[in-house]
């Protein structure tokens, strides 16, 4: 029993040591937290002293924390339209440029941009923003290329290319052509006049087609439609006008399989007892169409839907836009407004109803 005593005492000492260490660590934590709190109080006190008096600029500069100081200076510069305040912003020169641009845009005063004229990109951005906001294309003349042409193009785009005269002022030939293409298509589409289509390129131009599709049908999947459309802006221009004006005689000028799509969309089909095409025949008939297979398939589906007065066949068409076109053709051919209700796009469905009403009148 005597030999057990030292072991017992050693264990008590070890426990006591652990308890003392734990208490010491807790005291350290409390001391550190106290010091940190004291430092924060001192900083807050200094900030209050520095910002409690003097001018607004002095008070902003007295803020010790960089982020809050910059926010204060930016707000002061913009609220007072005082460009000189921007120079007090710390960091890269871009902070000062952005501050000046913000004041210039808020005041719509292009002369303010001259304060950063030694930096071409920021100066051009400042002038272009005001030009675009005000619609004043003359401001674009204050900056050099390539920014000048981009500024002028933005003005034309701001008006959705409704003013063709703006395109002629663009110096960059590519931007000028893009502007004129969009302006010509807009005029052709609104006036239902195919003569303007001849001014459009007769080769694929996805950027231009995207604009054309957006203008004519704003709510459908543009990417998936263009991927198989495989047509030129000139062809699509003629096609869209034929569809919009419900003029089947214009379909022949479209060219390619798009002419078939145009004809079938408008219900121009030759129905006779000897024609016996079924859905099962579409694969064999359209295999030779190559890249136009999807359009060929659509044409046959539309043919069968119109021949058999079967809206279910229209529903089997994958492209939403062409599916809507099929429903609209059925509604027109059979004068049955309920087919317009199958079009899930509300705006296109309303156009379908409207066209039926105008045709009846």
VMD Tcl script that draws the C-alpha trace (Angstrom):
set ca {
  {0.00 0.00 0.00}
  {2.90 2.36 0.73}
  {4.17 2.05 -2.84}
  {0.87 3.37 -4.21}
  {1.12 6.75 -2.44}
  {3.60 8.42 -4.79}
  {1.59 7.40 -7.81}
  {-1.52 8.83 -6.28}
  {0.16 12.15 -5.43}
  {1.71 12.39 -8.93}
  {-1.71 12.13 -10.51}
  {-3.06 14.93 -8.33}
  {-0.13 17.16 -9.28}
  {-0.72 16.46 -12.96}
  {-4.37 17.36 -12.67}
  {-3.49 20.53 -10.82}
  {-1.00 21.47 -13.53}
  {-3.60 21.01 -16.27}
  {-6.12 23.08 -14.37}
  {-3.60 25.88 -13.88}
  {-2.66 25.89 -17.58}
  {-6.29 26.01 -18.60}
  {-6.96 28.94 -16.29}
  {-3.87 30.72 -17.62}
  {-5.05 30.30 -21.25}
  {-8.46 31.67 -20.39}
  {-6.83 34.73 -18.76}
  {-4.72 35.26 -21.91}
  {-7.81 35.18 -24.10}
  {-9.59 37.68 -21.89}
  {-6.58 40.01 -21.88}
  {-6.26 39.85 -25.70}
  {-9.97 40.50 -26.18}
  {-9.72 43.48 -23.84}
  {-6.75 44.91 -25.76}
  {-8.56 44.46 -29.10}
  {-11.66 46.19 -27.77}
  {-9.54 49.05 -26.45}
  {-7.84 49.49 -29.83}
  {-11.23 49.64 -31.59}
  {-12.45 52.24 -29.11}
  {-9.32 54.32 -29.68}
  {-9.69 54.10 -33.47}
  {-13.37 55.03 -33.25}
  {-12.51 57.94 -30.98}
  {-9.82 59.22 -33.32}
  {-12.17 58.91 -36.30}
  {-14.84 60.87 -34.45}
  {-12.35 63.58 -33.55}
  {-11.04 63.78 -37.11}
  {-14.43 63.82 -38.75}
  {-16.36 65.92 -36.26}
  {-15.06 69.21 -37.57}
  {-13.72 70.89 -40.68}
  {-15.05 70.87 -44.21}
  {-16.90 67.86 -45.74}
  {-13.70 67.04 -47.66}
  {-11.64 67.12 -44.48}
  {-14.15 64.93 -42.70}
  {-14.06 62.35 -45.53}
  {-10.25 62.39 -45.57}
  {-10.26 61.91 -41.79}
  {-11.89 58.49 -42.05}
  {-9.18 55.93 -41.30}
  {-10.73 52.91 -43.04}
  {-9.94 53.04 -46.76}
  {-13.20 51.60 -48.09}
  {-15.39 53.94 -46.07}
  {-13.16 56.91 -46.91}
  {-13.44 56.19 -50.66}
  {-17.23 55.84 -50.42}
  {-17.45 59.15 -48.59}
  {-15.27 60.94 -51.17}
  {-17.15 59.47 -54.13}
  {-20.52 60.46 -52.68}
  {-19.22 63.96 -51.90}
  {-17.81 64.41 -55.40}
  {-21.03 63.34 -57.10}
  {-23.39 65.25 -54.80}
  {-21.44 68.50 -55.26}
  {-20.30 67.86 -58.88}
  {-16.82 68.78 -57.66}
  {-14.31 67.07 -59.94}
  {-11.35 68.04 -57.74}
  {-12.61 65.76 -54.98}
  {-12.01 62.78 -57.25}
  {-8.25 63.35 -57.08}
  {-8.28 62.45 -53.36}
  {-9.36 58.89 -54.08}
  {-6.54 56.50 -53.21}
  {-5.59 53.55 -55.41}
  {-5.09 53.34 -59.17}
  {-5.90 56.20 -61.51}
  {-8.99 54.31 -62.67}
  {-10.76 55.25 -59.39}
  {-10.36 58.92 -60.25}
  {-11.47 58.38 -63.86}
  {-14.58 56.49 -62.78}
  {-15.40 59.23 -60.28}
  {-15.14 61.92 -62.97}
  {-17.17 59.87 -65.47}
  {-19.90 59.36 -62.89}
  {-20.16 63.11 -62.27}
  {-20.12 63.89 -65.99}
  {-22.88 61.35 -66.73}
  {-24.98 62.52 -63.80}
  {-24.72 66.13 -64.97}
  {-24.84 65.17 -68.68}
  {-21.93 67.56 -69.11}
  {-19.47 66.27 -71.70}
  {-16.94 69.01 -70.88}
  {-16.27 67.27 -67.56}
  {-14.78 64.35 -69.49}
  {-11.88 66.57 -70.59}
  {-10.44 66.14 -67.11}
  {-9.40 62.63 -68.17}
  {-8.61 63.38 -71.81}
  {-5.06 62.10 -71.37}
  {-6.46 58.56 -71.03}
  {-8.13 57.73 -74.36}
  {-10.18 54.71 -73.31}
  {-11.69 56.29 -70.16}
  {-12.23 59.63 -71.90}
  {-13.95 57.90 -74.82}
  {-16.11 55.87 -72.47}
  {-17.10 59.03 -70.62}
  {-18.08 60.87 -73.82}
  {-19.83 57.84 -75.33}
  {-21.95 57.33 -72.21}
  {-23.23 60.90 -72.34}
  {-23.74 60.73 -76.11}
  {-25.77 57.55 -75.76}
  {-27.79 58.88 -72.82}
  {-28.68 62.13 -74.61}
  {-28.88 60.73 -78.15}
  {-26.51 63.48 -79.31}
  {-24.31 61.92 -81.99}
  {-22.23 65.11 -82.38}
  {-20.46 64.28 -79.10}
  {-18.93 61.24 -80.82}
  {-16.87 63.67 -82.91}
  {-14.93 64.60 -79.77}
  {-13.21 61.21 -79.63}
  {-10.94 59.35 -82.03}
  {-11.19 55.94 -83.68}
  {-12.01 53.19 -82.99}
  {-14.13 54.71 -80.21}
  {-15.77 57.27 -82.49}
  {-17.40 54.68 -84.78}
  {-18.48 52.57 -81.82}
  {-20.06 55.65 -80.25}
  {-21.95 56.48 -83.47}
  {-23.12 52.88 -83.88}
  {-24.44 52.91 -80.30}
  {-26.55 55.98 -81.09}
  {-28.09 54.23 -84.11}
  {-28.67 51.10 -82.04}
  {-30.27 53.18 -79.29}
  {-33.00 54.13 -81.77}
  {-33.25 50.52 -82.99}
  {-31.77 51.65 -86.34}
  {-34.95 53.55 -87.21}
  {-32.95 56.53 -88.55}
  {-30.95 55.28 -91.54}
  {-29.13 58.62 -91.88}
  {-27.21 57.86 -88.68}
  {-25.53 54.90 -90.36}
  {-23.84 57.10 -92.97}
  {-21.93 58.99 -90.29}
  {-20.11 55.84 -89.09}
  {-16.52 55.80 -90.35}
  {-15.80 52.12 -89.72}
  {-16.98 50.26 -92.83}
  {-17.97 47.07 -90.98}
  {-20.04 48.89 -88.35}
  {-21.57 51.09 -91.05}
  {-22.64 48.03 -93.07}
  {-24.09 46.32 -89.98}
  {-26.05 49.47 -89.19}
  {-27.41 49.75 -92.75}
  {-28.37 46.06 -92.85}
  {-30.42 46.40 -89.68}
  {-31.98 49.64 -90.80}
  {-32.99 48.15 -94.16}
  {-34.50 45.06 -92.59}
  {-36.41 47.12 -90.05}
  {-37.87 49.23 -92.85}
  {-38.66 46.15 -94.96}
  {-40.35 44.42 -92.05}
  {-42.43 47.40 -90.93}
  {-43.45 48.43 -94.44}
  {-43.89 44.82 -95.64}
  {-41.73 45.76 -98.62}
  {-39.41 43.10 -100.06}
  {-37.46 45.60 -102.17}
  {-35.33 46.49 -99.13}
  {-34.28 42.85 -98.77}
  {-31.95 43.10 -101.79}
  {-29.65 45.34 -99.73}
  {-29.04 42.54 -97.22}
  {-26.19 40.00 -97.56}
  {-26.92 36.80 -99.48}
  {-24.71 34.71 -97.21}
  {-25.02 33.50 -93.62}
  {-24.60 36.19 -91.00}
  {-25.66 34.91 -87.58}
  {-25.36 38.27 -85.84}
  {-27.68 39.93 -88.35}
  {-30.09 36.97 -88.32}
  {-30.28 37.21 -84.54}
  {-31.36 40.84 -84.82}
  {-33.89 39.97 -87.54}
  {-35.36 37.09 -85.56}
  {-35.58 39.24 -82.44}
  {-37.36 42.00 -84.30}
  {-39.90 39.67 -85.87}
  {-40.32 37.05 -83.15}
  {-38.90 38.18 -79.82}
  {-39.87 35.15 -77.76}
  {-38.30 31.97 -79.09}
  {-35.00 30.11 -78.97}
  {-32.90 32.01 -81.52}
  {-29.84 29.76 -81.29}
  {-31.66 26.51 -82.01}
  {-33.63 28.12 -84.83}
  {-30.60 29.56 -86.62}
  {-28.65 26.32 -86.23}
  {-30.85 24.58 -88.78}
  {-32.24 27.51 -90.68}
  {-29.09 27.64 -92.82}
  {-30.29 30.62 -94.77}
  {-29.11 34.12 -95.60}
  {-30.49 37.37 -94.16}
  {-31.74 38.24 -97.65}
  {-33.78 35.03 -97.85}
  {-35.12 35.36 -94.33}
  {-36.10 38.96 -95.04}
  {-38.28 37.87 -97.97}
  {-39.67 34.96 -95.96}
  {-40.63 37.09 -92.95}
  {-42.38 39.67 -95.10}
  {-44.37 37.01 -96.94}
  {-45.43 35.52 -93.60}
  {-46.22 38.86 -91.96}
  {-48.25 40.09 -94.93}
  {-49.95 36.71 -95.54}
  {-48.95 37.01 -99.18}
  {-48.35 33.52 -100.62}
  {-47.25 34.93 -103.96}
  {-44.09 36.29 -102.30}
  {-42.98 32.82 -101.17}
  {-41.54 31.95 -104.57}
  {-38.98 34.78 -104.25}
  {-37.58 33.39 -101.00}
  {-35.58 30.53 -102.54}
  {-34.53 27.09 -101.32}
  {-36.47 25.03 -98.82}
  {-37.47 28.23 -97.08}
  {-39.85 28.78 -100.00}
  {-41.56 25.49 -99.06}
  {-41.72 26.54 -95.44}
  {-43.25 29.84 -96.51}
  {-45.89 28.17 -98.70}
  {-46.88 25.56 -96.16}
  {-46.96 28.11 -93.35}
  {-49.53 30.06 -95.30}
  {-51.59 26.97 -96.11}
  {-50.75 26.82 -99.80}
  {-50.93 23.08 -100.36}
  {-52.30 20.98 -103.20}
  {-54.71 18.51 -101.65}
  {-55.89 15.71 -103.89}
  {-56.91 12.09 -103.46}
  {-53.75 10.72 -105.07}
  {-51.41 12.32 -102.52}
  {-50.90 9.86 -99.70}
  {-47.88 11.01 -97.68}
  {-47.76 9.91 -94.03}
  {-45.51 10.83 -91.11}
  {-43.63 7.60 -91.68}
  {-42.59 8.86 -95.12}
  {-40.86 12.00 -93.89}
  {-37.52 10.31 -93.24}
  {-37.24 8.79 -96.69}
  {-38.43 11.94 -98.45}
  {-36.16 14.35 -96.55}
  {-32.94 12.31 -96.34}
  {-31.76 13.88 -99.58}
  {-32.26 17.38 -98.22}
  {-28.89 17.36 -96.44}
  {-28.47 20.31 -94.10}
  {-32.06 21.36 -94.90}
  {-33.53 18.11 -93.58}
  {-35.16 19.84 -90.61}
  {-36.90 22.36 -92.84}
  {-38.01 19.60 -95.19}
  {-39.43 17.66 -92.25}
  {-41.24 20.75 -91.03}
  {-42.72 21.33 -94.48}
  {-44.10 17.79 -94.61}
  {-45.45 17.95 -91.06}
  {-47.20 21.21 -91.90}
  {-48.54 19.68 -95.13}
  {-50.04 16.75 -93.23}
  {-51.42 18.95 -90.45}
  {-53.15 21.21 -92.96}
  {-54.33 18.36 -95.17}
  {-55.84 16.38 -92.31}
  {-56.83 19.32 -90.08}
  {-54.73 17.75 -87.32}
  {-53.18 20.04 -84.71}
  {-51.41 17.08 -83.06}
  {-49.06 16.91 -86.05}
  {-48.12 20.56 -85.50}
  {-47.29 19.71 -81.90}
  {-44.70 17.18 -83.10}
  {-42.60 19.95 -84.69}
  {-39.54 20.57 -82.51}
  {-38.84 24.23 -83.23}
  {-41.21 26.44 -81.18}
  {-41.37 29.13 -83.86}
  {-42.22 26.70 -86.66}
  {-44.69 24.93 -84.38}
  {-46.45 28.26 -83.77}
  {-46.43 28.89 -87.52}
  {-48.11 25.53 -88.13}
  {-50.86 26.26 -85.59}
  {-51.40 29.71 -87.13}
  {-51.65 28.20 -90.62}
  {-54.28 25.73 -89.37}
  {-56.25 28.50 -87.71}
  {-56.16 30.55 -90.92}
  {-57.00 27.69 -93.30}
  {-59.93 26.36 -91.29}
  {-60.89 29.68 -89.67}
  {-60.73 28.03 -86.26}
  {-59.52 30.43 -83.51}
  {-59.02 27.61 -80.99}
  {-55.85 26.64 -82.85}
  {-54.40 30.04 -81.93}
  {-54.92 29.07 -78.30}
  {-52.48 26.17 -78.74}
  {-49.64 28.66 -79.26}
  {-47.91 28.86 -75.86}
  {-46.29 32.22 -76.58}
  {-48.88 34.82 -75.55}
  {-47.77 37.59 -77.91}
  {-47.67 35.30 -80.97}
  {-50.99 33.77 -79.96}
  {-52.53 37.26 -79.87}
  {-51.14 37.98 -83.34}
  {-52.77 34.77 -84.57}
  {-56.16 35.85 -83.17}
  {-55.69 39.35 -84.60}
  {-54.88 38.04 -88.08}
  {-57.98 35.85 -88.07}
  {-60.13 38.81 -87.08}
  {-58.63 41.03 -89.80}
  {-59.05 38.30 -92.43}
  {-62.71 37.88 -91.50}
  {-63.22 41.62 -91.82}
}
mol new
graphics top color blue
foreach p $ca { graphics top sphere $p radius 0.5 }
foreach p [lrange $ca 0 end-1] q [lrange $ca 1 end] { graphics top cylinder $p $q radius 0.2 }
display resetview
